[in-house]
Amino acid sequence: MKIYTNSNYEILSIDSFLDYCFVFDVEQSRNELFGTLCDACIQGYKYEPQYEFLFNEDGSNARNEKTGELLYKTDDSGSKFFIGYACYPFVDHKTLMLIQKQYEDSQKQVQALNAQIEYLSMISGIEAEVNHE
């Protein structure tokens, strides 16, 4: 599976090519990573690389004295030590669940309408195209 993100690592698309900043090849399937979440909910997630933090002697995170930014462990060339990826929502959970419920309700409506179209087509003898998505 491919995950397409913007420069803030916000997911823009799954498996649909977009010309954006970052593309990640992911070993997990969509279902393994997101379950049955709809595309709109998935776009409320981030998928970003994680790096090993640098800690002070007291166990607190080391920070740049001027900017206050967190510091990371680096190798001799100055590259951060990569430790994996994090996938997490950046949109409120309740909001995502409302979006998911609306999606599921709309899918039920589509199924009901398709069933009605098929029934009316059958009794009238007229063939009609039905969207089965």
VEXPA-258813 format. One record per residue: residue number from 1; residue in three letters; x, y, z of N, C-alpha, C, CB in turn. Coordinates in Angstrom, 2 decimals, always signed. Atoms other than C-alpha are relative to their C-alpha. Glycine has a CB too. Layout:
N
+-------+------+---------+---------+---------+---------+---------+---------+---------+---------+---------+---------+---------+---------+
! gulum ! segu !     nc1 !     nc2 !     nc3 !    cac1 !    cac2 !    cac3 !     cc1 !     cc2 !     cc3 !    cbc1 !    cbc2 !    cbc3 !
+-------+------+---------+---------+---------+---------+---------+---------+---------+---------+---------+---------+---------+---------+
!   NUM !  Ala !       X !       Y !       Z !       X !       Y !       Z !       X !       Y !       Z !       X !       Y !       Z !
...
+-------+------+---------+---------+---------+---------+---------+---------+---------+---------+---------+---------+---------+---------+
//
This chain:
133
+-------+------+---------+---------+---------+---------+---------+---------+---------+---------+---------+---------+---------+---------+
! gulum ! segu !     nc1 !     nc2 !     nc3 !    cac1 !    cac2 !    cac3 !     cc1 !     cc2 !     cc3 !    cbc1 !    cbc2 !    cbc3 !
+-------+------+---------+---------+---------+---------+---------+---------+---------+---------+---------+---------+---------+---------+
!     1 !  Met !   +0.86 !   -1.16 !   +0.00 !   +0.00 !   +0.00 !   +0.00 !   +0.91 !   +1.23 !   +0.00 !   -0.98 !   +0.00 !   +1.23 !
!     2 !  Lys !   -0.72 !   -1.27 !   -0.01 !   +1.19 !   +3.54 !   -0.64 !   -0.84 !   +1.04 !   +0.74 !   +0.31 !   +0.48 !   -1.46 !
!     3 !  Ile !   +0.63 !   -1.10 !   -0.72 !   +0.40 !   +6.47 !   +1.63 !   +0.62 !   +1.29 !   -0.51 !   +0.17 !   -0.14 !   +1.56 !
!     4 !  Tyr !   -0.45 !   -1.30 !   +0.51 !   +0.61 !   +9.99 !   +0.19 !   -0.31 !   +1.06 !   +1.05 !   -0.68 !   +0.34 !   -1.37 !
!     5 !  Thr !   +0.18 !   -1.05 !   -1.02 !   +1.14 !  +12.87 !   +2.63 !   +0.50 !   +1.34 !   -0.52 !   +0.73 !   -0.38 !   +1.31 !
!     6 !  Asn !   -0.55 !   -1.32 !   +0.29 !   +1.76 !  +16.58 !   +2.51 !   +1.26 !   +0.20 !   +0.85 !   -1.06 !   +1.13 !   +0.28 !
!     7 !  Ser !   -1.25 !   -0.26 !   -0.73 !   +4.81 !  +18.23 !   +4.09 !   -0.18 !   -0.05 !   +1.51 !   +0.55 !   +1.35 !   -0.40 !
!     8 !  Asn !   +0.27 !   +0.14 !   -1.44 !   +3.12 !  +18.08 !   +7.52 !   -0.33 !   -1.45 !   +0.35 !   -1.16 !   +0.91 !   +0.42 !
!     9 !  Tyr !   +0.26 !   +1.44 !   -0.15 !   +2.70 !  +14.28 !   +7.07 !   -1.48 !   -0.32 !   +0.20 !   +0.79 !   -0.55 !   +1.17 !
!    10 !  Glu !   +1.44 !   +0.26 !   -0.06 !   -1.10 !  +14.61 !   +6.93 !   -0.36 !   -0.85 !   -1.21 !   -0.82 !   +1.34 !   +0.03 !
!    11 !  Ile !   +0.34 !   +0.91 !   +1.09 !   -2.50 !  +11.76 !   +4.86 !   -0.97 !   +0.67 !   -0.96 !   -0.59 !   -1.31 !   +0.56 !
!    12 !  Leu !   +0.84 !   -0.57 !   +1.05 !   -3.95 !  +12.95 !   +1.57 !   -0.70 !   -1.09 !   -0.80 !   +0.83 !   +0.87 !   -0.92 !
!    13 !  Ser !   +0.55 !   +1.06 !   +0.82 !   -4.54 !   +9.65 !   -0.17 !   +0.67 !   -1.32 !   +0.34 !   +0.16 !   +0.32 !   -1.49 !
!    14 !  Ile !   -0.53 !   +1.36 !   -0.13 !   -4.07 !   +5.89 !   +0.01 !   -0.10 !   -0.65 !   -1.37 !   -0.77 !   -0.83 !   +1.10 !
!    15 !  Asp !   -0.05 !   +0.74 !   +1.27 !   -3.02 !   +4.02 !   -3.15 !   -0.53 !   +0.75 !   -1.21 !   -0.77 !   -1.24 !   +0.14 !
!    16 !  Ser !   +0.39 !   -0.80 !   +1.16 !   -4.16 !   +6.86 !   -5.43 !   +1.08 !   +1.04 !   -0.21 !   -1.41 !   +0.66 !   +0.19 !
!    17 !  Phe !   -1.15 !   -0.88 !   +0.23 !   -1.24 !   +8.69 !   -6.99 !   -0.40 !   +1.46 !   +0.07 !   +0.62 !   -0.30 !   -1.35 !
!    18 !  Leu !   +0.13 !   -1.46 !   -0.08 !   -1.02 !  +12.32 !   -6.03 !   +1.40 !   +0.58 !   -0.09 !   -0.72 !   +0.45 !   +1.32 !
!    19 !  Asp !   -1.30 !   -0.63 !   +0.16 !   +1.80 !  +14.67 !   -6.86 !   +0.28 !   +0.91 !   +1.20 !   +0.07 !   +0.81 !   -1.32 !
!    20 !  Tyr !   -0.25 !   -0.75 !   -1.23 !   +2.61 !  +15.72 !   -3.29 !   +1.38 !   -0.32 !   +0.53 !   -1.07 !   -0.31 !   +1.05 !
!    21 !  Cys !   -1.35 !   +0.05 !   -0.55 !   +5.63 !  +15.84 !   -1.04 !   +0.53 !   -1.40 !   +0.31 !   +0.04 !   +0.80 !   +1.23 !
!    22 !  Phe !   -0.55 !   +1.26 !   -0.49 !   +5.94 !  +12.36 !   +0.45 !   -0.86 !   -1.19 !   -0.39 !   +0.14 !   +0.06 !   +1.51 !
!    23 !  Val !   +0.67 !   +1.27 !   +0.31 !   +5.07 !   +8.82 !   -0.63 !   +0.67 !   -1.06 !   +0.85 !   +0.08 !   -0.35 !   -1.54 !
!    24 !  Phe !   -0.52 !   +1.06 !   -0.85 !   +5.46 !   +5.94 !   +1.81 !   -0.54 !   -1.34 !   -0.47 !   -0.37 !   +0.24 !   +1.48 !
!    25 !  Asp !   +0.40 !   +1.37 !   +0.28 !   +5.42 !   +2.27 !   +0.84 !   -0.17 !   -0.69 !   +1.34 !   +1.05 !   -0.76 !   -0.91 !
!    26 !  Val !   +0.34 !   +0.58 !   -1.29 !   +3.71 !   +0.49 !   +3.72 !   -0.29 !   -1.48 !   -0.18 !   -1.21 !   +0.72 !   +0.63 !
!    27 !  Glu !   +0.21 !   +1.44 !   +0.11 !   +3.74 !   -3.27 !   +4.31 !   -1.40 !   -0.41 !   +0.44 !   +1.03 !   -0.74 !   +0.82 !
!    28 !  Gln !   +1.34 !   +0.35 !   -0.47 !   +0.41 !   -3.32 !   +6.18 !   -1.04 !   +0.33 !   -1.07 !   -0.33 !   +0.76 !   +1.31 !
!    29 !  Ser !   +1.11 !   -0.30 !   +0.89 !   -2.86 !   -3.41 !   +4.29 !   -0.80 !   +1.16 !   +0.58 !   -0.92 !   -1.25 !   -0.21 !
!    30 !  Arg !   +0.88 !   -1.08 !   -0.46 !   -5.40 !   -0.60 !   +4.51 !   -0.81 !   -0.46 !   +1.21 !   -0.95 !   +0.46 !   -1.13 !
!    31 !  Asn !   +0.83 !   +0.54 !   -1.08 !   -7.57 !   -2.81 !   +6.72 !   +0.81 !   -0.19 !   +1.28 !   -0.62 !   -1.33 !   -0.43 !
!    32 !  Glu !   -0.84 !   +0.20 !   -1.19 !   -4.68 !   -3.65 !   +9.07 !   +0.32 !   +1.33 !   +0.68 !   +1.31 !   -0.71 !   -0.39 !
!    33 !  Leu !   -0.39 !   -1.30 !   -0.55 !   -3.76 !   +0.01 !   +9.52 !   -1.18 !   +0.84 !   +0.44 !   +0.80 !   +0.76 !   -1.02 !
!    34 !  Phe !   +1.12 !   -0.90 !   -0.27 !   -7.16 !   +1.72 !   +9.45 !   -1.34 !   -0.69 !   +0.23 !   -0.14 !   +0.96 !   -1.12 !
!    35 !  Gly !   +1.26 !   +0.70 !   -0.17 !   -9.80 !   -0.99 !   +9.79 !   -0.96 !   +0.39 !   -1.10 !   -0.60 !   +0.28 !   +1.37 !
!    36 !  Thr !   +1.03 !   -0.34 !   +0.99 !  -13.02 !   +0.05 !   +8.07 !   -0.21 !   +1.50 !   -0.14 !   -1.30 !   -0.67 !   +0.37 !
!    37 !  Leu !   +0.16 !   -1.45 !   +0.11 !  -12.44 !   +3.81 !   +8.27 !   -0.10 !   +0.43 !   -1.46 !   +1.18 !   +0.72 !   +0.68 !
!    38 !  Cys !   +0.16 !   -0.55 !   +1.34 !  -13.57 !   +5.75 !   +5.22 !   +1.17 !   +0.94 !   -0.33 !   -1.36 !   +0.76 !   -0.13 !
!    39 !  Asp !   -1.09 !   -0.86 !   +0.44 !  -11.19 !   +7.91 !   +3.18 !   +0.03 !   +1.34 !   +0.74 !   -0.12 !   +0.26 !   -1.49 !
!    40 !  Ala !   +0.05 !   -1.30 !   -0.69 !  -12.39 !  +11.13 !   +4.86 !   +0.57 !   -0.11 !   +1.41 !   -1.46 !   +0.51 !   +0.06 !
!    41 !  Cys !   -0.58 !   +0.19 !   -1.35 !  -11.48 !   +9.72 !   +8.30 !   +1.50 !   -0.20 !   -0.08 !   -0.66 !   -1.22 !   +0.69 !
!    42 !  Ile !   -1.44 !   +0.26 !   +0.16 !   -8.11 !   +8.47 !   +7.09 !   +0.75 !   +1.30 !   -0.25 !   +0.26 !   -0.99 !   -1.15 !
!    43 !  Gln !   -0.63 !   -1.29 !   +0.25 !   -7.38 !  +12.01 !   +5.92 !   +0.11 !   +0.85 !   +1.27 !   -0.77 !   +0.76 !   -1.06 !
!    44 !  Gly !   -0.17 !   -0.65 !   -1.30 !   -7.63 !  +13.01 !   +9.58 !   +1.16 !   -0.58 !   +0.79 !   -1.28 !   -0.12 !   +0.81 !
!    45 !  Tyr !   -1.16 !   +0.64 !   -0.63 !   -4.47 !  +11.00 !  +10.32 !   +1.29 !   +0.55 !   -0.57 !   -0.05 !   -1.53 !   -0.19 !
!    46 !  Lys !   -1.35 !   -0.29 !   +0.46 !   -0.76 !  +11.66 !  +10.06 !   +0.77 !   -1.31 !   -0.06 !   +0.71 !   +1.03 !   +0.94 !
!    47 !  Tyr !   -0.91 !   +1.13 !   +0.11 !   +1.87 !   +9.15 !   +8.98 !   +1.38 !   +0.60 !   -0.13 !   -0.35 !   -0.96 !   -1.23 !
!    48 !  Glu !   -1.28 !   -0.70 !   +0.03 !   +5.29 !  +10.41 !   +9.90 !   +1.14 !   -0.81 !   +0.58 !   -0.11 !   +1.30 !   +0.74 !
!    49 !  Pro !   -1.18 !   +0.69 !   -0.52 !   +8.81 !   +9.15 !  +10.47 !   +0.31 !   +0.46 !   +1.43 !   +1.22 !   +0.24 !   -0.92 !
!    50 !  Gln !   -0.37 !   -0.29 !   -1.38 !  +10.05 !   +8.99 !  +14.04 !   +1.50 !   -0.20 !   +0.16 !   -0.79 !   -0.90 !   +1.00 !
!    51 !  Tyr !   -1.44 !   +0.05 !   -0.22 !  +13.59 !   +9.56 !  +15.27 !   +0.28 !   -0.09 !   +1.50 !   +0.70 !   +1.25 !   -0.61 !
!    52 !  Glu !   -0.36 !   +0.22 !   -1.41 !  +15.39 !   +8.72 !  +18.50 !   +0.35 !   +1.34 !   +0.65 !   +1.18 !   -1.00 !   +0.12 !
!    53 !  Phe !   -0.24 !   -1.25 !   -0.73 !  +15.32 !  +11.59 !  +21.00 !   +1.33 !   -0.04 !   +0.75 !   -1.15 !   +0.28 !   +0.97 !
!    54 !  Leu !   -1.18 !   -0.17 !   -0.85 !  +18.35 !  +12.88 !  +22.85 !   -0.51 !   +0.42 !   +1.38 !   +1.01 !   +1.07 !   -0.60 !
!    55 !  Phe !   +0.47 !   -0.28 !   -1.35 !  +17.90 !  +12.96 !  +26.64 !   +1.09 !   +0.64 !   +0.84 !   -0.49 !   -1.29 !   +0.67 !
!    56 !  Asn !   -0.91 !   -0.58 !   -0.98 !  +19.48 !  +14.99 !  +29.42 !   +0.31 !   -1.05 !   +1.06 !   -0.61 !   +1.28 !   +0.65 !
!    57 !  Glu !   -0.38 !   +0.95 !   -1.06 !  +21.15 !  +13.27 !  +32.39 !   -1.14 !   -0.30 !   +0.96 !   +1.19 !   +0.53 !   +0.78 !
!    58 !  Asp !   +1.13 !   +0.21 !   -0.92 !  +17.96 !  +13.72 !  +34.46 !   -1.17 !   -0.74 !   -0.67 !   -0.48 !   +1.35 !   +0.54 !
!    59 !  Gly !   +1.03 !   +0.75 !   +0.70 !  +15.93 !  +11.84 !  +31.82 !   -0.97 !   +0.85 !   -0.79 !   -0.77 !   -0.81 !   +0.98 !
!    60 !  Ser !   +0.88 !   -0.88 !   +0.77 !  +14.19 !  +14.88 !  +30.36 !   +0.50 !   +0.11 !   -1.44 !   -0.09 !   +1.40 !   +0.66 !
!    61 !  Asn !   -0.38 !   -0.18 !   +1.40 !  +14.18 !  +15.59 !  +26.64 !   +0.98 !   +1.16 !   -0.13 !   -1.24 !   +0.24 !   -0.88 !
!    62 !  Ala !   -0.95 !   -1.07 !   +0.28 !  +17.16 !  +17.61 !  +25.46 !   -0.63 !   +0.95 !   -1.01 !   +1.37 !   -0.56 !   -0.53 !
!    63 !  Arg !   +0.56 !   -1.02 !   +0.89 !  +16.17 !  +20.87 !  +23.77 !   +1.07 !   +1.00 !   -0.40 !   -1.19 !   +0.72 !   +0.67 !
!    64 !  Asn !   -0.87 !   -1.05 !   +0.46 !  +17.92 !  +23.51 !  +21.74 !   -0.20 !   +1.20 !   +0.93 !   -0.28 !   +0.38 !   -1.49 !
!    65 !  Glu !   +0.11 !   -1.09 !   -0.97 !  +18.69 !  +26.35 !  +24.16 !   -0.63 !   +1.26 !   -0.59 !   +1.36 !   +0.34 !   +0.55 !
!    66 !  Lys !   +0.53 !   -1.21 !   +0.63 !  +17.76 !  +29.10 !  +21.69 !   -1.44 !   -0.16 !   -0.48 !   +0.88 !   +0.40 !   -1.16 !
!    67 !  Thr !   +1.31 !   +0.16 !   +0.62 !  +14.71 !  +27.65 !  +19.92 !   -0.97 !   -0.83 !   +0.84 !   +0.16 !   -0.64 !   -1.36 !
!    68 !  Gly !   +0.86 !   +0.87 !   -0.80 !  +13.41 !  +25.15 !  +22.48 !   -0.43 !   -1.27 !   -0.71 !   -1.20 !   +0.75 !   +0.43 !
!    69 !  Glu !   +0.36 !   +1.20 !   +0.75 !  +13.11 !  +22.50 !  +19.77 !   +0.66 !   -1.24 !   +0.60 !   +0.40 !   +0.16 !   -1.48 !
!    70 !  Leu !   -0.54 !   +1.27 !   -0.48 !  +13.60 !  +18.86 !  +20.73 !   +1.24 !   -0.37 !   -0.81 !   -1.06 !   -1.11 !   -0.08 !
!    71 !  Leu !   -1.22 !   +0.46 !   +0.67 !  +17.01 !  +17.38 !  +19.92 !   -0.06 !   -1.51 !   -0.17 !   +1.26 !   +0.42 !   +0.81 !
!    72 !  Tyr !   +0.00 !   +1.42 !   +0.33 !  +17.59 !  +13.98 !  +18.35 !   +1.42 !   -0.54 !   -0.01 !   -0.68 !   -0.24 !   -1.35 !
!    73 !  Lys !   -1.30 !   +0.64 !   +0.13 !  +20.45 !  +11.49 !  +18.47 !   +0.37 !   -0.01 !   -1.47 !   -0.02 !   -1.45 !   +0.59 !
!    74 !  Thr !   -0.47 !   -0.02 !   +1.38 !  +22.56 !  +11.76 !  +15.33 !   +1.26 !   -0.83 !   -0.14 !   +0.25 !   +1.45 !   -0.47 !
!    75 !  Asp !   -1.25 !   +0.72 !   +0.27 !  +25.33 !   +9.77 !  +13.69 !   +1.09 !   +1.02 !   -0.31 !   -0.17 !   -1.02 !   -1.18 !
!    76 !  Asp !   -1.14 !   -0.87 !   +0.26 !  +28.74 !  +11.18 !  +12.73 !   -0.25 !   +0.98 !   -1.15 !   +1.22 !   -0.83 !   -0.32 !
!    77 !  Ser !   +0.29 !   -0.90 !   +1.12 !  +27.31 !  +12.69 !   +9.54 !   -1.12 !   +0.98 !   +0.30 !   -0.36 !   -0.82 !   -1.23 !
!    78 !  Gly !   +1.05 !   -0.92 !   -0.39 !  +24.54 !  +14.50 !  +11.44 !   -1.41 !   -0.49 !   -0.32 !   +0.22 !   +1.30 !   -0.66 !
!    79 !  Ser !   +1.32 !   +0.56 !   +0.31 !  +21.70 !  +12.22 !  +10.29 !   -0.65 !   -0.55 !   +1.26 !   +0.11 !   -1.10 !   -1.07 !
!    80 !  Lys !   +0.74 !   +0.51 !   -1.16 !  +19.01 !  +11.42 !  +12.85 !   -0.15 !   -1.50 !   -0.09 !   -1.39 !   +0.67 !   +0.09 !
!    81 !  Phe !   +0.23 !   +1.44 !   -0.05 !  +18.55 !   +7.80 !  +13.98 !   -1.49 !   -0.27 !   -0.18 !   +0.52 !   -0.60 !   +1.34 !
!    82 !  Phe !   +1.38 !   +0.34 !   +0.33 !  +15.35 !   +6.60 !  +12.33 !   -0.43 !   -1.22 !   +0.81 !   -0.16 !   -0.27 !   -1.53 !
!    83 !  Ile !   +0.48 !   +1.14 !   -0.81 !  +13.23 !   +4.31 !  +14.58 !   -1.33 !   -0.55 !   -0.49 !   -0.12 !   +0.42 !   +1.45 !
!    84 !  Gly !   +1.26 !   +0.53 !   +0.51 !  +10.04 !   +3.80 !  +12.56 !   -0.96 !   +1.12 !   -0.38 !   -0.65 !   -0.92 !   +1.02 !
!    85 !  Tyr !   +1.03 !   -0.96 !   +0.38 !   +6.78 !   +5.48 !  +11.64 !   -1.11 !   +0.03 !   +1.05 !   -0.59 !   -0.35 !   -1.39 !
!    86 !  Ala !   +1.15 !   -0.14 !   -0.88 !   +3.88 !   +6.79 !  +13.70 !   -1.20 !   +0.34 !   -0.87 !   +0.24 !   +1.10 !   +1.11 !
!    87 !  Cys !   +1.26 !   -0.29 !   +0.70 !   +0.31 !   +6.76 !  +12.41 !   -1.01 !   +0.33 !   +1.09 !   -0.48 !   -1.23 !   -0.90 !
!    88 !  Tyr !   +0.89 !   -0.45 !   -1.07 !   -2.07 !   +8.78 !  +14.56 !   -0.93 !   +1.09 !   -0.49 !   +0.82 !   +0.50 !   +1.20 !
!    89 !  Pro !   +0.94 !   -1.05 !   +0.43 !   -5.12 !  +11.03 !  +14.26 !   +0.46 !   +1.37 !   +0.50 !   -1.41 !   -0.31 !   +0.52 !
!    90 !  Phe !   -0.25 !   -1.37 !   -0.43 !   -4.59 !  +14.78 !  +14.34 !   -1.32 !   +0.77 !   +0.09 !   +0.97 !   +0.71 !   -0.96 !
!    91 !  Val !   +1.34 !   -0.55 !   -0.12 !   -8.33 !  +15.46 !  +14.12 !   -0.65 !   -0.67 !   +1.21 !   -0.85 !   -0.21 !   -1.32 !
!    92 !  Asp !   +0.68 !   +0.50 !   -1.18 !  -10.48 !  +15.02 !  +17.24 !   -0.73 !   -1.31 !   -0.30 !   -0.98 !   +1.04 !   +0.52 !
!    93 !  His !   +0.60 !   +1.33 !   +0.17 !  -11.69 !  +11.41 !  +17.67 !   -1.51 !   +0.08 !   -0.21 !   +0.30 !   -0.88 !   +1.22 !
!    94 !  Lys !   +1.46 !   -0.12 !   +0.15 !  -15.34 !  +12.45 !  +18.08 !   -0.37 !   +0.49 !   -1.40 !   -0.57 !   +0.97 !   +1.06 !
!    95 !  Thr !   +0.24 !   -0.51 !   +1.34 !  -15.19 !  +14.39 !  +14.83 !   +0.18 !   -1.11 !   -1.03 !   +0.93 !   +1.18 !   -0.31 !
!    96 !  Leu !   -0.24 !   +1.10 !   +0.94 !  -13.69 !  +11.41 !  +13.00 !   -1.12 !   -1.03 !   +0.06 !   +1.35 !   -0.67 !   +0.31 !
!    97 !  Met !   +1.07 !   +0.99 !   -0.13 !  -16.38 !   +9.11 !  +14.39 !   -1.32 !   +0.52 !   -0.58 !   -0.18 !   -0.39 !   +1.47 !
!    98 !  Leu !   +1.19 !   -0.58 !   +0.65 !  -19.12 !  +11.52 !  +13.24 !   +0.10 !   -0.12 !   -1.51 !   -0.17 !   +1.48 !   +0.41 !
!    99 !  Ile !   -0.22 !   +0.13 !   +1.45 !  -17.62 !  +11.52 !   +9.75 !   -0.22 !   -1.45 !   -0.41 !   +1.44 !   +0.46 !   -0.39 !
!   100 !  Gln !   +0.14 !   +1.41 !   +0.31 !  -17.44 !   +7.71 !   +9.81 !   -1.47 !   -0.42 !   +0.02 !   +0.80 !   -0.86 !   +0.98 !
!   101 !  Lys !   +1.43 !   +0.35 !   -0.10 !  -21.08 !   +7.42 !  +10.92 !   -0.77 !   +0.54 !   -1.20 !   -0.60 !   +0.55 !   +1.31 !
!   102 !  Gln !   +0.66 !   -0.57 !   +1.18 !  -22.22 !   +9.76 !   +8.14 !   +0.32 !   -0.82 !   -1.25 !   +0.43 !   +1.47 !   -0.21 !
!   103 !  Tyr !   -0.39 !   +0.83 !   +1.14 !  -20.27 !   +7.68 !   +5.63 !   -0.78 !   -1.32 !   +0.00 !   +1.52 !   -0.28 !   +0.02 !
!   104 !  Glu !   +0.71 !   +1.29 !   -0.09 !  -21.79 !   +4.41 !   +6.88 !   -1.49 !   +0.16 !   -0.28 !   +0.21 !   -0.61 !   +1.39 !
!   105 !  Asp !   +1.42 !   -0.26 !   +0.27 !  -25.30 !   +5.91 !   +6.85 !   -0.24 !   +0.23 !   -1.49 !   -0.48 !   +1.22 !   +0.80 !
!   106 !  Ser !   +0.17 !   -0.26 !   +1.44 !  -24.81 !   +7.13 !   +3.27 !   +0.15 !   -1.29 !   -0.80 !   +1.04 !   +1.05 !   -0.48 !
!   107 !  Gln !   -0.15 !   +1.28 !   +0.69 !  -23.63 !   +3.66 !   +2.21 !   -1.25 !   -0.85 !   +0.13 !   +1.21 !   -0.76 !   +0.56 !
!   108 !  Lys !   +1.26 !   +0.72 !   -0.19 !  -26.80 !   +2.15 !   +3.69 !   -1.07 !   +0.56 !   -0.93 !   -0.47 !   +0.09 !   +1.47 !
!   109 !  Gln !   +0.96 !   -0.62 !   +0.90 !  -28.87 !   +4.67 !   +1.71 !   +0.26 !   -0.42 !   -1.44 !   +0.06 !   +1.53 !   +0.12 !
!   110 !  Val !   -0.35 !   +0.42 !   +1.36 !  -27.00 !   +3.79 !   -1.50 !   -0.46 !   -1.44 !   -0.23 !   +1.52 !   +0.13 !   -0.24 !
!   111 !  Gln !   +0.43 !   +1.39 !   +0.14 !  -27.65 !   +0.08 !   -0.91 !   -1.52 !   -0.10 !   -0.11 !   +0.49 !   -0.83 !   +1.20 !
!   112 !  Ala !   +1.46 !   +0.03 !   +0.05 !  -31.35 !   +0.70 !   -0.26 !   -0.51 !   +0.51 !   -1.34 !   -0.59 !   +0.83 !   +1.15 !
!   113 !  Leu !   +0.41 !   -0.54 !   +1.29 !  -31.70 !   +2.84 !   -3.39 !   +0.33 !   -0.96 !   -1.14 !   +0.67 !   +1.35 !   -0.25 !
!   114 !  Asn !   -0.36 !   +0.98 !   +1.03 !  -29.85 !   +0.27 !   -5.50 !   -0.97 !   -1.18 !   +0.01 !   +1.43 !   -0.49 !   +0.21 !
!   115 !  Ala !   +0.97 !   +1.10 !   -0.09 !  -32.19 !   -2.45 !   -4.22 !   -1.34 !   +0.42 !   -0.61 !   -0.20 !   -0.44 !   +1.48 !
!   116 !  Gln !   +1.26 !   -0.50 !   +0.58 !  -35.20 !   -0.30 !   -5.15 !   +0.10 !   +0.07 !   -1.52 !   -0.35 !   +1.39 !   +0.57 !
!   117 !  Ile !   -0.19 !   -0.09 !   +1.45 !  -33.78 !   +0.33 !   -8.64 !   -0.06 !   -1.40 !   -0.62 !   +1.36 !   +0.69 !   -0.33 !
!   118 !  Glu !   +0.03 !   +1.37 !   +0.51 !  -33.18 !   -3.39 !   -9.16 !   -1.41 !   -0.57 !   +0.00 !   +0.93 !   -0.89 !   +0.83 !
!   119 !  Tyr !   +1.38 !   +0.50 !   -0.10 !  -36.72 !   -4.22 !   -7.98 !   -0.88 !   +0.63 !   -1.08 !   -0.58 !   +0.29 !   +1.39 !
!   120 !  Leu !   +0.81 !   -0.69 !   +1.01 !  -38.35 !   -1.58 !  -10.19 !   +0.39 !   -0.43 !   -1.42 !   +0.14 !   +1.53 !   +0.15 !
!   121 !  Ser !   -0.48 !   +0.47 !   +1.30 !  -36.21 !   -2.69 !  -13.11 !   -0.56 !   -1.39 !   -0.30 !   +1.53 !   -0.03 !   -0.03 !
!   122 !  Met !   +0.49 !   +1.37 !   +0.18 !  -37.26 !   -6.30 !  -12.58 !   -1.50 !   -0.01 !   -0.33 !   +0.27 !   -0.82 !   +1.26 !
!   123 !  Ile !   +1.45 !   +0.05 !   +0.24 !  -41.01 !   -5.58 !  -12.41 !   -0.40 !   +0.74 !   -1.27 !   -0.74 !   +0.59 !   +1.19 !
!   124 !  Ser !   +0.34 !   -0.74 !   +1.21 !  -40.95 !   -3.15 !  -15.34 !   +0.58 !   -0.65 !   -1.24 !   +0.48 !   +1.43 !   +0.10 !
!   125 !  Gly !   -0.63 !   +0.64 !   +1.14 !  -38.75 !   -5.33 !  -17.53 !   +1.01 !   +0.88 !   -0.70 !   -1.03 !   -0.44 !   -0.98 !
!   126 !  Ile !   -0.99 !   -0.92 !   +0.57 !  -36.42 !   -2.39 !  -18.21 !   +1.31 !   -0.20 !   +0.76 !   -0.47 !   +1.51 !   +0.09 !
!   127 !  Glu !   -1.30 !   +0.17 !   -0.64 !  -32.74 !   -2.95 !  -17.58 !   +0.54 !   +1.36 !   +0.40 !   +1.00 !   -0.73 !   -0.93 !
!   128 !  Ala !   -0.59 !   -1.26 !   -0.48 !  -31.09 !   -0.26 !  -15.47 !   +1.37 !   -0.32 !   +0.57 !   -0.92 !   +0.70 !   +1.06 !
!   129 !  Glu !   -1.32 !   +0.16 !   -0.59 !  -27.48 !   +0.21 !  -14.47 !   -0.10 !   +0.37 !   +1.47 !   +1.06 !   +0.87 !   -0.73 !
!   130 !  Val !   +0.01 !   -0.26 !   -1.43 !  -27.01 !   -0.03 !  -10.73 !   +1.44 !   +0.09 !   +0.46 !   -0.77 !   -1.11 !   +0.78 !
!   131 !  Asn !   -1.32 !   -0.19 !   -0.58 !  -23.98 !   +1.28 !   -8.92 !   +0.14 !   -0.93 !   +1.20 !   +0.24 !   +1.48 !   +0.41 !
!   132 !  His !   -0.14 !   +0.99 !   -1.08 !  -22.78 !   -1.59 !   -6.69 !   +1.10 !   +0.36 !   +0.99 !   +0.28 !   -1.35 !   -0.58 !
!   133 !  Glu !   -1.05 !   -0.38 !   -0.95 !  -20.16 !   +0.38 !   -4.71 !   -0.57 !   +0.30 !   +1.34 !   +0.77 !   +1.19 !   -0.51 !
+-------+------+---------+---------+---------+---------+---------+---------+---------+---------+---------+---------+---------+---------+
//
